[in-house]
């Protein structure tokens, strides 16, 4: 009788162990099935690559251009003019986007179709970068890797802060960020813009920030008042404005130090992404404006092991 009871207990234990093992294996199998991700916003795309999730990507928006290989993926269009049909055609299981993406009804439709949608607030600050990394880490069950990436970026930012201070010295320079120019009207960045924040981080004073908020058209009188030493724009801003000469010879600019000294700095289109390369972008801008020392590619950002 005791032997039978022992056999029954042993059999029950075997059954429970097998059931638990099967449950674990099924869970692992489900987790092993990689998400099919559509990413919307260039900064999020860079974070996904940093977290080694690029093989799960099946689509991206047109602001996602870095790293270069990502442009090989199908595009779902501009992040503020999305359509549910374009995204659904890629059969994603997960869509990761910032809350800047529009229209909102697209994401309502995607959720109704059974697709998981993660919408992340886009704060244009250093802390905002960390927030995006953390949220993606949660969405992909990669929190440990996300924390390691944040730690790495913090160290890079410490390095950039020291180098910016060394380049700028005691007297900082002034610059205006030009979003673009059309028909002679130039849009410049005031306070509350991501451009203003990047100029600040690079140790460069942005004169319009004291008088205007957001992006506003620049008058000739304002240009003379601000009198920046440099103009900053991005590649697409340069192209839409008609080129360097078009900007520098504009009436409002030709009377400033920047116009007279032909000081126009053109940054990459990802300059204002506020993604994982923020420390590198800060140093690039500071180097372009101050140019007091030459930074090699290896020195531009000291490699930091998290």
Helices and strands as residue ranges (DSSP letters): H 2-32, E 37-40, H 42-50, G 54-56, E 57-60, G 68-72, H 84-88, E 94-98, H 104-112, E 116-120, H 126-139, H 143-168, E 175-182, E 185-189, H 194-201, G 207-210, E 215-218, H 220-226, E 230-234, H 235-241, H 244-248, H 251-254, H 257-260, E 264-267, H 278-290, H 297-300
